[in-house]
Amino acid sequence: MVVRACRCALVNAIQPGIVKKVNKMSVPAMQMENIGHFLGACQELGMSQSELFRTPDLWDGITVGSKPAEITLTLVRLRDLHPPR
């Protein structure tokens, strides 16, 4: 499974079906769509826009260098709002 699809699986584990369509192909446009689905789901789960990384923060990491701090902060905040059961 592509890494960005794993993030969709993460939010679907918190609230089943929150991301209805997960693209499994590695086509860049589809993977960027998965990132958008993940970020939208995070907002539906109670996160504010300021707590979210931006799509390029993750996507650019493939070729240029990502912003791991922003990505990590989003995942930590998601965990804080929805702790593991």
Wavefront OBJ file of the C-alpha trace (Angstrom):
o trace
v 0.000 0.000 0.000
v 1.281 3.441 -0.859
v 2.282 5.541 2.162
v -0.361 8.203 1.570
v -3.059 5.536 1.362
v -1.940 4.428 4.836
v -2.983 7.812 6.201
v -6.449 7.282 4.747
v -6.529 3.883 6.443
v -5.560 5.584 9.711
v -8.497 7.998 9.699
v -10.821 5.216 8.524
v -9.723 3.225 11.595
v -10.750 6.169 13.787
v -14.078 6.680 12.027
v -14.942 3.926 9.551
v -15.895 5.251 6.140
v -14.745 8.838 6.693
v -12.630 8.467 3.531
v -14.878 6.676 1.106
v -12.491 6.441 -1.847
v -8.845 5.539 -1.300
v -6.729 5.553 -4.443
v -4.283 2.666 -4.426
v -2.514 3.469 -7.680
v 0.767 5.341 -7.481
v -0.303 7.931 -10.064
v 0.733 11.304 -8.602
v -2.662 12.970 -9.042
v -4.403 10.113 -7.242
v -1.901 10.115 -4.410
v -2.279 13.873 -3.971
v -6.033 13.281 -3.847
v -5.458 10.783 -1.008
v -3.539 13.434 0.912
v -6.474 15.793 0.433
v -8.903 13.108 1.625
v -6.767 12.567 4.745
v -6.601 16.289 5.532
v -10.346 16.700 4.979
v -11.044 13.760 7.277
v -8.808 15.300 9.942
v -10.937 18.443 9.842
v -14.112 16.365 10.101
v -12.553 14.685 13.140
v -12.178 18.041 14.871
v -8.801 19.379 13.807
v -8.422 23.000 12.768
v -6.756 24.115 9.546
v -3.814 25.468 11.552
v -3.099 21.971 12.932
v -2.784 20.398 9.492
v 0.230 20.079 7.255
v -0.239 21.235 3.674
v -0.283 18.762 0.804
v 3.113 19.977 -0.514
v 4.655 19.415 2.948
v 4.218 15.684 2.367
v 4.186 15.447 -1.413
v 7.373 17.441 -1.994
v 9.241 15.021 0.251
v 9.330 12.577 -2.617
v 11.526 14.810 -4.735
v 12.689 17.850 -2.793
v 12.456 17.295 0.938
v 9.428 17.193 3.177
v 8.593 19.164 6.288
v 8.604 16.350 8.839
v 7.838 18.648 11.784
v 4.535 19.794 10.271
v 3.589 16.249 9.301
v 4.477 14.919 12.746
v 2.525 17.674 14.512
v -0.583 16.790 12.490
v -0.289 13.110 13.394
v 0.383 13.853 17.076
v -2.623 16.188 17.285
v -4.797 13.542 15.622
v -3.592 11.035 18.200
v -4.328 13.468 21.038
v -7.884 14.049 19.799
v -8.489 10.352 19.164
v -6.250 8.266 21.448
v -5.802 4.586 20.646
v -8.415 2.337 22.195
l 1 2 3 4 5 6 7 8 9 10 11 12 13 14 15 16 17 18 19 20 21 22 23 24 25 26 27 28 29 30 31 32 33 34 35 36 37 38 39 40 41 42 43 44 45 46 47 48 49 50 51 52 53 54 55 56 57 58 59 60 61 62 63 64 65 66 67 68 69 70 71 72 73 74 75 76 77 78 79 80 81 82 83 84 85
